[in-house]
Amino acid sequence: MEPNGSIVTRAWITLDLFAERAARIMRTGIAQRDDLDTLGSQVQIRVNPLDPSKFQIRRERPEEAQIVHAAAVLRPLIVQRDPVFHGKVIKALGVLAIGAAEQWRTLVSNEREAWKQITTCARWDVQVGATNGEWQTKTRSDRAIAMDWLYADVVHADVQRQDAIKHIPEEERLMAGLLLVRDGVVYTRSSLNLITALEEAGSLTPRPDPKH
């Protein structure tokens, strides 16, 4: 069953908007790093050669400006009301790939499931409290911290979000934000590659003729 012309037109418009946004994302310093796959998981350990019991552990990350910039550029893909929200993009791709072979449609489905994890997947948890035990925060995942950081420190100054992470150290916020950005870049690149592959294989419904 072929989708009607107006639906196809809207789907192509969505993919075109995504391609423009994705191009901006892929131009960020984070996206162009050779170590993208391991970004946010690299650890540097410094040991005192005179006393091996004394050591420092430091997680490596890009400059704050790079993380903040990439997060701001990525944000439209995770905002439901935005025209390039990932759910709308993959839905549009599904519309255009409705006549594609099953293997292609499976890849589109897999892409949809991957994107659903962008705001929920987590790698570590943080809990902060007073040394005397008088108070402690609720345990928060890195992804929950990243989403609060995005709206508290980056694109907005949301008071509730600021309150939610007021006890989270700045370094932890940035590391959480870095992991969010890293995943967003990886998913964006994957979606771009899938769209290109489908189009090159002739498995997408063609763009409607503007003369009709």
mmCIF file of the C-alpha atoms, coordinates in Angstrom:
data_MODEL
# 
_entry.id   MODEL 
# 
loop_
_atom_site.group_PDB 
_atom_site.id 
_atom_site.type_symbol 
_atom_site.label_atom_id 
_atom_site.label_alt_id 
_atom_site.label_comp_id 
_atom_site.label_asym_id 
_atom_site.label_entity_id 
_atom_site.label_seq_id 
_atom_site.pdbx_PDB_ins_code 
_atom_site.Cartn_x 
_atom_site.Cartn_y 
_atom_site.Cartn_z 
_atom_site.occupancy 
_atom_site.B_iso_or_equiv 
_atom_site.pdbx_formal_charge 
_atom_site.auth_seq_id 
_atom_site.auth_comp_id 
_atom_site.auth_asym_id 
_atom_site.auth_atom_id 
_atom_site.pdbx_PDB_model_num 
ATOM 1   C CA . MET A 1 1   ? 0.000  0.000  0.000   1.00 0.00 ? 1   MET A CA 1 
ATOM 2   C CA . GLU A 1 2   ? 1.461  3.309  -1.131  1.00 0.00 ? 2   GLU A CA 1 
ATOM 3   C CA . PRO A 1 3   ? 1.033  6.422  1.083   1.00 0.00 ? 3   PRO A CA 1 
ATOM 4   C CA . ASN A 1 4   ? -0.784 9.331  -0.558  1.00 0.00 ? 4   ASN A CA 1 
ATOM 5   C CA . GLY A 1 5   ? 1.094  12.256 -2.069  1.00 0.00 ? 5   GLY A CA 1 
ATOM 6   C CA . SER A 1 6   ? 0.584  14.758 0.746   1.00 0.00 ? 6   SER A CA 1 
ATOM 7   C CA . ILE A 1 7   ? 1.866  12.300 3.348   1.00 0.00 ? 7   ILE A CA 1 
ATOM 8   C CA . VAL A 1 8   ? 4.895  11.540 1.189   1.00 0.00 ? 8   VAL A CA 1 
ATOM 9   C CA . THR A 1 9   ? 5.589  15.234 0.717   1.00 0.00 ? 9   THR A CA 1 
ATOM 10  C CA . ARG A 1 10  ? 5.462  15.900 4.476   1.00 0.00 ? 10  ARG A CA 1 
ATOM 11  C CA . ALA A 1 11  ? 7.684  12.886 5.141   1.00 0.00 ? 11  ALA A CA 1 
ATOM 12  C CA . TRP A 1 12  ? 10.340 14.142 2.729   1.00 0.00 ? 12  TRP A CA 1 
ATOM 13  C CA . ILE A 1 13  ? 10.168 17.620 4.268   1.00 0.00 ? 13  ILE A CA 1 
ATOM 14  C CA . THR A 1 14  ? 10.829 16.061 7.683   1.00 0.00 ? 14  THR A CA 1 
ATOM 15  C CA . LEU A 1 15  ? 13.803 14.087 6.374   1.00 0.00 ? 15  LEU A CA 1 
ATOM 16  C CA . ASP A 1 16  ? 15.201 17.190 4.681   1.00 0.00 ? 16  ASP A CA 1 
ATOM 17  C CA . LEU A 1 17  ? 14.912 19.161 7.932   1.00 0.00 ? 17  LEU A CA 1 
ATOM 18  C CA . PHE A 1 18  ? 16.626 16.326 9.767   1.00 0.00 ? 18  PHE A CA 1 
ATOM 19  C CA . ALA A 1 19  ? 19.443 16.257 7.206   1.00 0.00 ? 19  ALA A CA 1 
ATOM 20  C CA . GLU A 1 20  ? 20.050 19.980 7.758   1.00 0.00 ? 20  GLU A CA 1 
ATOM 21  C CA . ARG A 1 21  ? 20.090 19.592 11.542  1.00 0.00 ? 21  ARG A CA 1 
ATOM 22  C CA . ALA A 1 22  ? 22.231 16.461 11.339  1.00 0.00 ? 22  ALA A CA 1 
ATOM 23  C CA . ALA A 1 23  ? 24.782 18.300 9.213   1.00 0.00 ? 23  ALA A CA 1 
ATOM 24  C CA . ARG A 1 24  ? 25.119 20.910 11.954  1.00 0.00 ? 24  ARG A CA 1 
ATOM 25  C CA . ILE A 1 25  ? 25.507 18.199 14.574  1.00 0.00 ? 25  ILE A CA 1 
ATOM 26  C CA . MET A 1 26  ? 28.174 16.429 12.569  1.00 0.00 ? 26  MET A CA 1 
ATOM 27  C CA . ARG A 1 27  ? 30.150 19.694 12.280  1.00 0.00 ? 27  ARG A CA 1 
ATOM 28  C CA . THR A 1 28  ? 30.498 20.009 16.058  1.00 0.00 ? 28  THR A CA 1 
ATOM 29  C CA . GLY A 1 29  ? 33.858 19.357 17.636  1.00 0.00 ? 29  GLY A CA 1 
ATOM 30  C CA . ILE A 1 30  ? 32.465 16.371 19.539  1.00 0.00 ? 30  ILE A CA 1 
ATOM 31  C CA . ALA A 1 31  ? 31.186 14.657 16.391  1.00 0.00 ? 31  ALA A CA 1 
ATOM 32  C CA . GLN A 1 32  ? 34.529 15.072 14.626  1.00 0.00 ? 32  GLN A CA 1 
ATOM 33  C CA . ARG A 1 33  ? 36.613 13.453 17.346  1.00 0.00 ? 33  ARG A CA 1 
ATOM 34  C CA . ASP A 1 34  ? 38.423 10.208 16.480  1.00 0.00 ? 34  ASP A CA 1 
ATOM 35  C CA . ASP A 1 35  ? 37.709 8.835  19.957  1.00 0.00 ? 35  ASP A CA 1 
ATOM 36  C CA . LEU A 1 36  ? 33.932 9.328  19.764  1.00 0.00 ? 36  LEU A CA 1 
ATOM 37  C CA . ASP A 1 37  ? 33.199 5.676  20.568  1.00 0.00 ? 37  ASP A CA 1 
ATOM 38  C CA . THR A 1 38  ? 35.029 5.842  23.900  1.00 0.00 ? 38  THR A CA 1 
ATOM 39  C CA . LEU A 1 39  ? 34.199 9.442  24.773  1.00 0.00 ? 39  LEU A CA 1 
ATOM 40  C CA . GLY A 1 40  ? 33.157 9.817  28.394  1.00 0.00 ? 40  GLY A CA 1 
ATOM 41  C CA . SER A 1 41  ? 34.632 6.488  29.454  1.00 0.00 ? 41  SER A CA 1 
ATOM 42  C CA . GLN A 1 42  ? 38.345 7.356  29.355  1.00 0.00 ? 42  GLN A CA 1 
ATOM 43  C CA . VAL A 1 43  ? 40.066 7.499  32.750  1.00 0.00 ? 43  VAL A CA 1 
ATOM 44  C CA . GLN A 1 44  ? 43.504 8.879  33.603  1.00 0.00 ? 44  GLN A CA 1 
ATOM 45  C CA . ILE A 1 45  ? 45.225 7.472  36.701  1.00 0.00 ? 45  ILE A CA 1 
ATOM 46  C CA . ARG A 1 46  ? 48.246 9.247  38.186  1.00 0.00 ? 46  ARG A CA 1 
ATOM 47  C CA . VAL A 1 47  ? 50.276 7.310  40.749  1.00 0.00 ? 47  VAL A CA 1 
ATOM 48  C CA . ASN A 1 48  ? 52.950 8.767  43.025  1.00 0.00 ? 48  ASN A CA 1 
ATOM 49  C CA . PRO A 1 49  ? 56.078 6.672  42.253  1.00 0.00 ? 49  PRO A CA 1 
ATOM 50  C CA . LEU A 1 50  ? 57.386 7.309  45.777  1.00 0.00 ? 50  LEU A CA 1 
ATOM 51  C CA . ASP A 1 51  ? 54.153 6.209  47.404  1.00 0.00 ? 51  ASP A CA 1 
ATOM 52  C CA . PRO A 1 52  ? 51.922 3.981  45.196  1.00 0.00 ? 52  PRO A CA 1 
ATOM 53  C CA . SER A 1 53  ? 49.144 4.228  47.783  1.00 0.00 ? 53  SER A CA 1 
ATOM 54  C CA . LYS A 1 54  ? 48.678 7.839  46.716  1.00 0.00 ? 54  LYS A CA 1 
ATOM 55  C CA . PHE A 1 55  ? 47.021 8.274  43.352  1.00 0.00 ? 55  PHE A CA 1 
ATOM 56  C CA . GLN A 1 56  ? 44.580 10.469 41.442  1.00 0.00 ? 56  GLN A CA 1 
ATOM 57  C CA . ILE A 1 57  ? 41.818 9.323  39.124  1.00 0.00 ? 57  ILE A CA 1 
ATOM 58  C CA . ARG A 1 58  ? 40.630 11.798 36.497  1.00 0.00 ? 58  ARG A CA 1 
ATOM 59  C CA . ARG A 1 59  ? 38.067 11.208 33.797  1.00 0.00 ? 59  ARG A CA 1 
ATOM 60  C CA . GLU A 1 60  ? 39.052 12.766 30.520  1.00 0.00 ? 60  GLU A CA 1 
ATOM 61  C CA . ARG A 1 61  ? 36.646 14.958 28.580  1.00 0.00 ? 61  ARG A CA 1 
ATOM 62  C CA . PRO A 1 62  ? 36.619 17.678 25.903  1.00 0.00 ? 62  PRO A CA 1 
ATOM 63  C CA . GLU A 1 63  ? 36.440 21.352 26.819  1.00 0.00 ? 63  GLU A CA 1 
ATOM 64  C CA . GLU A 1 64  ? 33.173 22.498 28.393  1.00 0.00 ? 64  GLU A CA 1 
ATOM 65  C CA . ALA A 1 65  ? 32.440 24.819 25.448  1.00 0.00 ? 65  ALA A CA 1 
ATOM 66  C CA . GLN A 1 66  ? 32.487 21.869 23.037  1.00 0.00 ? 66  GLN A CA 1 
ATOM 67  C CA . ILE A 1 67  ? 30.090 19.845 25.180  1.00 0.00 ? 67  ILE A CA 1 
ATOM 68  C CA . VAL A 1 68  ? 27.685 22.768 25.652  1.00 0.00 ? 68  VAL A CA 1 
ATOM 69  C CA . HIS A 1 69  ? 27.714 23.657 21.950  1.00 0.00 ? 69  HIS A CA 1 
ATOM 70  C CA . ALA A 1 70  ? 27.018 20.103 20.825  1.00 0.00 ? 70  ALA A CA 1 
ATOM 71  C CA . ALA A 1 71  ? 24.237 19.714 23.401  1.00 0.00 ? 71  ALA A CA 1 
ATOM 72  C CA . ALA A 1 72  ? 22.510 22.894 22.217  1.00 0.00 ? 72  ALA A CA 1 
ATOM 73  C CA . VAL A 1 73  ? 22.703 21.816 18.562  1.00 0.00 ? 73  VAL A CA 1 
ATOM 74  C CA . LEU A 1 74  ? 21.450 18.308 19.398  1.00 0.00 ? 74  LEU A CA 1 
ATOM 75  C CA . ARG A 1 75  ? 18.525 19.440 21.556  1.00 0.00 ? 75  ARG A CA 1 
ATOM 76  C CA . PRO A 1 76  ? 15.894 19.750 18.763  1.00 0.00 ? 76  PRO A CA 1 
ATOM 77  C CA . LEU A 1 77  ? 16.163 16.012 18.123  1.00 0.00 ? 77  LEU A CA 1 
ATOM 78  C CA . ILE A 1 78  ? 14.983 15.231 21.667  1.00 0.00 ? 78  ILE A CA 1 
ATOM 79  C CA . VAL A 1 79  ? 12.204 17.815 21.996  1.00 0.00 ? 79  VAL A CA 1 
ATOM 80  C CA . GLN A 1 80  ? 8.846  16.281 21.053  1.00 0.00 ? 80  GLN A CA 1 
ATOM 81  C CA . ARG A 1 81  ? 7.326  19.512 19.751  1.00 0.00 ? 81  ARG A CA 1 
ATOM 82  C CA . ASP A 1 82  ? 10.243 20.197 17.421  1.00 0.00 ? 82  ASP A CA 1 
ATOM 83  C CA . PRO A 1 83  ? 9.857  19.388 13.691  1.00 0.00 ? 83  PRO A CA 1 
ATOM 84  C CA . VAL A 1 84  ? 13.044 17.301 13.794  1.00 0.00 ? 84  VAL A CA 1 
ATOM 85  C CA . PHE A 1 85  ? 12.204 15.351 16.954  1.00 0.00 ? 85  PHE A CA 1 
ATOM 86  C CA . HIS A 1 86  ? 13.658 11.877 16.448  1.00 0.00 ? 86  HIS A CA 1 
ATOM 87  C CA . GLY A 1 87  ? 10.253 10.214 16.734  1.00 0.00 ? 87  GLY A CA 1 
ATOM 88  C CA . LYS A 1 88  ? 8.891  12.319 13.861  1.00 0.00 ? 88  LYS A CA 1 
ATOM 89  C CA . VAL A 1 89  ? 11.985 11.655 11.751  1.00 0.00 ? 89  VAL A CA 1 
ATOM 90  C CA . ILE A 1 90  ? 11.823 7.883  12.119  1.00 0.00 ? 90  ILE A CA 1 
ATOM 91  C CA . LYS A 1 91  ? 8.055  7.917  11.581  1.00 0.00 ? 91  LYS A CA 1 
ATOM 92  C CA . ALA A 1 92  ? 8.604  9.807  8.326   1.00 0.00 ? 92  ALA A CA 1 
ATOM 93  C CA . LEU A 1 93  ? 11.281 7.310  7.326   1.00 0.00 ? 93  LEU A CA 1 
ATOM 94  C CA . GLY A 1 94  ? 8.869  4.461  8.066   1.00 0.00 ? 94  GLY A CA 1 
ATOM 95  C CA . VAL A 1 95  ? 6.238  6.073  5.834   1.00 0.00 ? 95  VAL A CA 1 
ATOM 96  C CA . LEU A 1 96  ? 8.672  6.353  2.946   1.00 0.00 ? 96  LEU A CA 1 
ATOM 97  C CA . ALA A 1 97  ? 10.031 2.827  3.478   1.00 0.00 ? 97  ALA A CA 1 
ATOM 98  C CA . ILE A 1 98  ? 6.605  1.190  3.661   1.00 0.00 ? 98  ILE A CA 1 
ATOM 99  C CA . GLY A 1 99  ? 7.219  -0.615 0.386   1.00 0.00 ? 99  GLY A CA 1 
ATOM 100 C CA . ALA A 1 100 ? 10.792 -1.605 1.199   1.00 0.00 ? 100 ALA A CA 1 
ATOM 101 C CA . ALA A 1 101 ? 11.944 -5.169 1.757   1.00 0.00 ? 101 ALA A CA 1 
ATOM 102 C CA . GLU A 1 102 ? 11.482 -6.597 5.240   1.00 0.00 ? 102 GLU A CA 1 
ATOM 103 C CA . GLN A 1 103 ? 15.182 -6.316 6.062   1.00 0.00 ? 103 GLN A CA 1 
ATOM 104 C CA . TRP A 1 104 ? 15.042 -2.557 5.494   1.00 0.00 ? 104 TRP A CA 1 
ATOM 105 C CA . ARG A 1 105 ? 11.886 -2.130 7.544   1.00 0.00 ? 105 ARG A CA 1 
ATOM 106 C CA . THR A 1 106 ? 13.532 -4.079 10.355  1.00 0.00 ? 106 THR A CA 1 
ATOM 107 C CA . LEU A 1 107 ? 16.454 -1.658 10.313  1.00 0.00 ? 107 LEU A CA 1 
ATOM 108 C CA . VAL A 1 108 ? 14.034 1.279  10.531  1.00 0.00 ? 108 VAL A CA 1 
ATOM 109 C CA . SER A 1 109 ? 12.357 -0.380 13.508  1.00 0.00 ? 109 SER A CA 1 
ATOM 110 C CA . ASN A 1 110 ? 15.722 -0.940 15.174  1.00 0.00 ? 110 ASN A CA 1 
ATOM 111 C CA . GLU A 1 111 ? 16.609 2.710  14.629  1.00 0.00 ? 111 GLU A CA 1 
ATOM 112 C CA . ARG A 1 112 ? 13.353 3.749  16.282  1.00 0.00 ? 112 ARG A CA 1 
ATOM 113 C CA . GLU A 1 113 ? 14.074 1.593  19.350  1.00 0.00 ? 113 GLU A CA 1 
ATOM 114 C CA . ALA A 1 114 ? 17.623 2.951  19.620  1.00 0.00 ? 114 ALA A CA 1 
ATOM 115 C CA . TRP A 1 115 ? 16.444 6.563  19.629  1.00 0.00 ? 115 TRP A CA 1 
ATOM 116 C CA . LYS A 1 116 ? 13.888 5.822  22.351  1.00 0.00 ? 116 LYS A CA 1 
ATOM 117 C CA . GLN A 1 117 ? 16.818 5.301  24.722  1.00 0.00 ? 117 GLN A CA 1 
ATOM 118 C CA . ILE A 1 118 ? 18.357 8.741  24.171  1.00 0.00 ? 118 ILE A CA 1 
ATOM 119 C CA . THR A 1 119 ? 16.738 10.310 27.252  1.00 0.00 ? 119 THR A CA 1 
ATOM 120 C CA . THR A 1 120 ? 16.535 7.218  29.464  1.00 0.00 ? 120 THR A CA 1 
ATOM 121 C CA . CYS A 1 121 ? 19.619 5.020  29.107  1.00 0.00 ? 121 CYS A CA 1 
ATOM 122 C CA . ALA A 1 122 ? 22.108 5.361  31.961  1.00 0.00 ? 122 ALA A CA 1 
ATOM 123 C CA . ARG A 1 123 ? 25.656 4.256  32.723  1.00 0.00 ? 123 ARG A CA 1 
ATOM 124 C CA . TRP A 1 124 ? 26.132 5.353  36.329  1.00 0.00 ? 124 TRP A CA 1 
ATOM 125 C CA . ASP A 1 125 ? 24.302 6.804  39.325  1.00 0.00 ? 125 ASP A CA 1 
ATOM 126 C CA . VAL A 1 126 ? 25.179 9.595  41.745  1.00 0.00 ? 126 VAL A CA 1 
ATOM 127 C CA . GLN A 1 127 ? 24.046 10.310 45.278  1.00 0.00 ? 127 GLN A CA 1 
ATOM 128 C CA . VAL A 1 128 ? 25.353 13.272 47.258  1.00 0.00 ? 128 VAL A CA 1 
ATOM 129 C CA . GLY A 1 129 ? 25.099 13.772 51.007  1.00 0.00 ? 129 GLY A CA 1 
ATOM 130 C CA . ALA A 1 130 ? 26.585 15.485 54.041  1.00 0.00 ? 130 ALA A CA 1 
ATOM 131 C CA . THR A 1 131 ? 29.541 13.775 55.698  1.00 0.00 ? 131 THR A CA 1 
ATOM 132 C CA . ASN A 1 132 ? 27.670 13.784 58.998  1.00 0.00 ? 132 ASN A CA 1 
ATOM 133 C CA . GLY A 1 133 ? 24.718 12.006 57.429  1.00 0.00 ? 133 GLY A CA 1 
ATOM 134 C CA . GLU A 1 134 ? 22.249 14.828 58.099  1.00 0.00 ? 134 GLU A CA 1 
ATOM 135 C CA . TRP A 1 135 ? 21.019 14.867 54.510  1.00 0.00 ? 135 TRP A CA 1 
ATOM 136 C CA . GLN A 1 136 ? 21.480 13.160 51.192  1.00 0.00 ? 136 GLN A CA 1 
ATOM 137 C CA . THR A 1 137 ? 20.006 13.508 47.718  1.00 0.00 ? 137 THR A CA 1 
ATOM 138 C CA . LYS A 1 138 ? 18.043 10.892 45.864  1.00 0.00 ? 138 LYS A CA 1 
ATOM 139 C CA . THR A 1 139 ? 20.079 8.653  43.616  1.00 0.00 ? 139 THR A CA 1 
ATOM 140 C CA . ARG A 1 140 ? 20.106 10.088 40.099  1.00 0.00 ? 140 ARG A CA 1 
ATOM 141 C CA . SER A 1 141 ? 21.320 8.490  36.891  1.00 0.00 ? 141 SER A CA 1 
ATOM 142 C CA . ASP A 1 142 ? 23.757 10.218 34.576  1.00 0.00 ? 142 ASP A CA 1 
ATOM 143 C CA . ARG A 1 143 ? 21.031 10.595 31.951  1.00 0.00 ? 143 ARG A CA 1 
ATOM 144 C CA . ALA A 1 144 ? 18.608 12.220 34.412  1.00 0.00 ? 144 ALA A CA 1 
ATOM 145 C CA . ILE A 1 145 ? 21.400 14.599 35.422  1.00 0.00 ? 145 ILE A CA 1 
ATOM 146 C CA . ALA A 1 146 ? 22.163 15.321 31.763  1.00 0.00 ? 146 ALA A CA 1 
ATOM 147 C CA . MET A 1 147 ? 18.566 16.241 30.979  1.00 0.00 ? 147 MET A CA 1 
ATOM 148 C CA . ASP A 1 148 ? 18.401 18.546 34.014  1.00 0.00 ? 148 ASP A CA 1 
ATOM 149 C CA . TRP A 1 149 ? 21.774 20.050 33.074  1.00 0.00 ? 149 TRP A CA 1 
ATOM 150 C CA . LEU A 1 150 ? 20.558 20.714 29.525  1.00 0.00 ? 150 LEU A CA 1 
ATOM 151 C CA . TYR A 1 151 ? 17.603 22.782 30.708  1.00 0.00 ? 151 TYR A CA 1 
ATOM 152 C CA . ALA A 1 152 ? 19.179 24.250 33.823  1.00 0.00 ? 152 ALA A CA 1 
ATOM 153 C CA . ASP A 1 153 ? 22.616 25.237 32.550  1.00 0.00 ? 153 ASP A CA 1 
ATOM 154 C CA . VAL A 1 154 ? 22.594 25.169 28.738  1.00 0.00 ? 154 VAL A CA 1 
ATOM 155 C CA . VAL A 1 155 ? 19.461 26.214 26.840  1.00 0.00 ? 155 VAL A CA 1 
ATOM 156 C CA . HIS A 1 156 ? 17.321 27.475 29.732  1.00 0.00 ? 156 HIS A CA 1 
ATOM 157 C CA . ALA A 1 157 ? 17.585 28.474 33.388  1.00 0.00 ? 157 ALA A CA 1 
ATOM 158 C CA . ASP A 1 158 ? 14.770 26.237 34.589  1.00 0.00 ? 158 ASP A CA 1 
ATOM 159 C CA . VAL A 1 159 ? 14.477 26.740 38.353  1.00 0.00 ? 159 VAL A CA 1 
ATOM 160 C CA . GLN A 1 160 ? 13.132 23.261 39.083  1.00 0.00 ? 160 GLN A CA 1 
ATOM 161 C CA . ARG A 1 161 ? 15.880 21.659 37.022  1.00 0.00 ? 161 ARG A CA 1 
ATOM 162 C CA . GLN A 1 162 ? 18.492 23.789 38.769  1.00 0.00 ? 162 GLN A CA 1 
ATOM 163 C CA . ASP A 1 163 ? 17.165 22.706 42.143  1.00 0.00 ? 163 ASP A CA 1 
ATOM 164 C CA . ALA A 1 164 ? 17.255 19.042 41.096  1.00 0.00 ? 164 ALA A CA 1 
ATOM 165 C CA . ILE A 1 165 ? 21.008 19.161 40.427  1.00 0.00 ? 165 ILE A CA 1 
ATOM 166 C CA . LYS A 1 166 ? 22.144 21.882 42.833  1.00 0.00 ? 166 LYS A CA 1 
ATOM 167 C CA . HIS A 1 167 ? 24.174 19.373 44.849  1.00 0.00 ? 167 HIS A CA 1 
ATOM 168 C CA . ILE A 1 168 ? 25.626 17.599 41.796  1.00 0.00 ? 168 ILE A CA 1 
ATOM 169 C CA . PRO A 1 169 ? 29.242 18.710 41.184  1.00 0.00 ? 169 PRO A CA 1 
ATOM 170 C CA . GLU A 1 170 ? 29.847 20.630 37.990  1.00 0.00 ? 170 GLU A CA 1 
ATOM 171 C CA . GLU A 1 171 ? 32.211 17.960 36.702  1.00 0.00 ? 171 GLU A CA 1 
ATOM 172 C CA . GLU A 1 172 ? 29.555 15.262 37.089  1.00 0.00 ? 172 GLU A CA 1 
ATOM 173 C CA . ARG A 1 173 ? 27.058 17.416 35.196  1.00 0.00 ? 173 ARG A CA 1 
ATOM 174 C CA . LEU A 1 174 ? 29.488 17.881 32.321  1.00 0.00 ? 174 LEU A CA 1 
ATOM 175 C CA . MET A 1 175 ? 30.356 14.179 32.170  1.00 0.00 ? 175 MET A CA 1 
ATOM 176 C CA . ALA A 1 176 ? 26.650 13.311 32.105  1.00 0.00 ? 176 ALA A CA 1 
ATOM 177 C CA . GLY A 1 177 ? 26.079 15.904 29.385  1.00 0.00 ? 177 GLY A CA 1 
ATOM 178 C CA . LEU A 1 178 ? 28.988 14.501 27.397  1.00 0.00 ? 178 LEU A CA 1 
ATOM 179 C CA . LEU A 1 179 ? 27.476 11.008 27.407  1.00 0.00 ? 179 LEU A CA 1 
ATOM 180 C CA . LEU A 1 180 ? 24.125 12.393 26.236  1.00 0.00 ? 180 LEU A CA 1 
ATOM 181 C CA . VAL A 1 181 ? 25.820 14.256 23.405  1.00 0.00 ? 181 VAL A CA 1 
ATOM 182 C CA . ARG A 1 182 ? 27.943 11.266 22.484  1.00 0.00 ? 182 ARG A CA 1 
ATOM 183 C CA . ASP A 1 183 ? 24.893 9.014  22.165  1.00 0.00 ? 183 ASP A CA 1 
ATOM 184 C CA . GLY A 1 184 ? 23.022 11.678 20.197  1.00 0.00 ? 184 GLY A CA 1 
ATOM 185 C CA . VAL A 1 185 ? 25.861 12.004 17.701  1.00 0.00 ? 185 VAL A CA 1 
ATOM 186 C CA . VAL A 1 186 ? 26.091 8.223  17.274  1.00 0.00 ? 186 VAL A CA 1 
ATOM 187 C CA . TYR A 1 187 ? 22.326 7.888  16.709  1.00 0.00 ? 187 TYR A CA 1 
ATOM 188 C CA . THR A 1 188 ? 22.298 10.844 14.320  1.00 0.00 ? 188 THR A CA 1 
ATOM 189 C CA . ARG A 1 189 ? 25.080 9.347  12.221  1.00 0.00 ? 189 ARG A CA 1 
ATOM 190 C CA . SER A 1 190 ? 23.347 5.980  12.205  1.00 0.00 ? 190 SER A CA 1 
ATOM 191 C CA . SER A 1 191 ? 20.045 7.491  11.024  1.00 0.00 ? 191 SER A CA 1 
ATOM 192 C CA . LEU A 1 192 ? 21.792 9.489  8.309   1.00 0.00 ? 192 LEU A CA 1 
ATOM 193 C CA . ASN A 1 193 ? 23.552 6.379  7.049   1.00 0.00 ? 193 ASN A CA 1 
ATOM 194 C CA . LEU A 1 194 ? 20.306 4.389  7.029   1.00 0.00 ? 194 LEU A CA 1 
ATOM 195 C CA . ILE A 1 195 ? 18.420 7.081  5.105   1.00 0.00 ? 195 ILE A CA 1 
ATOM 196 C CA . THR A 1 196 ? 21.239 7.277  2.565   1.00 0.00 ? 196 THR A CA 1 
ATOM 197 C CA . ALA A 1 197 ? 21.372 3.490  2.165   1.00 0.00 ? 197 ALA A CA 1 
ATOM 198 C CA . LEU A 1 198 ? 17.600 3.241  1.677   1.00 0.00 ? 198 LEU A CA 1 
ATOM 199 C CA . GLU A 1 199 ? 17.611 6.029  -0.874  1.00 0.00 ? 199 GLU A CA 1 
ATOM 200 C CA . GLU A 1 200 ? 20.541 4.574  -2.812  1.00 0.00 ? 200 GLU A CA 1 
ATOM 201 C CA . ALA A 1 201 ? 18.814 1.179  -2.838  1.00 0.00 ? 201 ALA A CA 1 
ATOM 202 C CA . GLY A 1 202 ? 15.689 2.758  -4.301  1.00 0.00 ? 202 GLY A CA 1 
ATOM 203 C CA . SER A 1 203 ? 13.700 1.580  -1.289  1.00 0.00 ? 203 SER A CA 1 
ATOM 204 C CA . LEU A 1 204 ? 12.087 4.894  -0.401  1.00 0.00 ? 204 LEU A CA 1 
ATOM 205 C CA . THR A 1 205 ? 8.920  6.244  -1.998  1.00 0.00 ? 205 THR A CA 1 
ATOM 206 C CA . PRO A 1 206 ? 10.167 8.866  -4.503  1.00 0.00 ? 206 PRO A CA 1 
ATOM 207 C CA . ARG A 1 207 ? 9.643  12.562 -3.912  1.00 0.00 ? 207 ARG A CA 1 
ATOM 208 C CA . PRO A 1 208 ? 6.379  13.751 -5.486  1.00 0.00 ? 208 PRO A CA 1 
ATOM 209 C CA . ASP A 1 209 ? 6.773  15.643 -8.759  1.00 0.00 ? 209 ASP A CA 1 
ATOM 210 C CA . PRO A 1 210 ? 6.426  19.356 -7.820  1.00 0.00 ? 210 PRO A CA 1 
ATOM 211 C CA . LYS A 1 211 ? 4.647  19.948 -11.157 1.00 0.00 ? 211 LYS A CA 1 
ATOM 212 C CA . HIS A 1 212 ? 1.701  17.830 -10.025 1.00 0.00 ? 212 HIS A CA 1 
# 
